[in-house]
Amino acid sequence: MFRSLPIHLVLFLLELTSLPRGIHSSNIISRTIHTTHQIASRHTKVIARDLRLAFGAVLVSEATQQSLNNSRTVYCKSSAAPGSSGLGSSGGQGNSSSGSSGSSSQGTSTSTKSAAAGSSTASAVSTPWKLVEAHNGSDFFQGWSFFTGSDPTHGVVDYLDENDASSAGLAYVNSAGNAVMAVDTTNNLTGNRKSVRITTNSQYSQGIWILDALHMPTGCGTWPAFWTNGPNWPAGGEIDIVEGVNDYTNNQATIHTNPGCTISSSNSTVLGITGTVVGGTNCAAAETGNQVEPFNLCIKLSLIVGPSSQGCGVRSSSDVSFGAAFNNNGGGVYASKLDDTGVSIYFWPTGQVPSDVLAGTPNPALTAWGTPLAQWSSSGCNPSTFFSDHSAIFDTTFCGDWAGEVWTTSGIPGQEQSCAQRTGYSTCEAFVMAEGSAFTQAYWEVQSVKIYQYQP
């Protein structure tokens, strides 16, 4: 019988049968799942490579079309067991911050201007959206918890608590009043690379979250994200506002939900968005290759071939919406709106931010907001059913289930040459451990995060 089963399933069954009678060890099962996942991932890469070689002539046009739509994969970040609060949600592991200050000891050079500085003049307007929470200036880190658990996406990273992050110069407010979240830049590490992941203590089931950033982490091996997440992942839903890896220049916005949430079309014009659907139209984490029941682990079936690993993501058409291109353009502003109409993500580069947003009186009904980068309408995904009690999260991890998986991939906007070719390292992990000086640009510099509630 075993001869017809994949080897990783045989290993899984053998380890399960070796458990003492009457004992159910979640640690052993979890470890086995992780090992199985690693083996499956390696086999997936080999199969994908062979398929590329065999069918290269007919696949080339798809590869040229935005390099497989940014790998056609949507990645989840929460891996809490069902029934528990999702990792990174409010009240999770970490220490409540009371604000940090200081200067980076890691050689990070930060800016002294606002992303909105070159924009049109701020102009207050009448709006039903009222400011309920603002993180900016010397008090930026108040109201956040520093996550210190293991990385749910299997990155080679150690997240520091507030005191250690501040002491190491990885979380501070610079002389311009901007919050900086950096990573360790030590060469030749023997352990994981140190980084910061923070989560707001507040939770909202509807609202507008606005991020004004000057700089985001970039470079081979990096995987930064700014997102909101509910409890009991994926029951509370996840909205990835800013996310990408390595040297990508085009942001990818994504949602992950319980089964039942869909988008009506993959056509941008029909959806009324400027971005391109890069996953499928089914947003359910458990049904799009994101999840292995019952342990709710993020699995990367990734890279190449086939709809089995597609998720509900939208890639921005703007080549200054992510990474080094975003930074070199002076940053920009992202807005995520979650209300009865659905979920909408907007992006405005520096110099194009609507005046009502600059004035702190955002009104999405105004034409100045333009067409959203991405949106998921309530007609196919009822917000009250699929999204609740969201906290905002910043994190920067390394390698793991996305950056590591596309290490040898080329032809993606910003990553025309693979990171393996660019760095001379065959694996993401080896590069990240050895070349700390390559991560001086792997930092967030944030002018503000503001949260608004609908109060007509």
Summary of the structure (lengths in Angstrom):
residues: 456
radius of gyration: 21.3
end to end distance: 65.1
largest distance: 71.5
contacts: 1650
relative contact order: 0.21
helix: 24%
strand: 25%
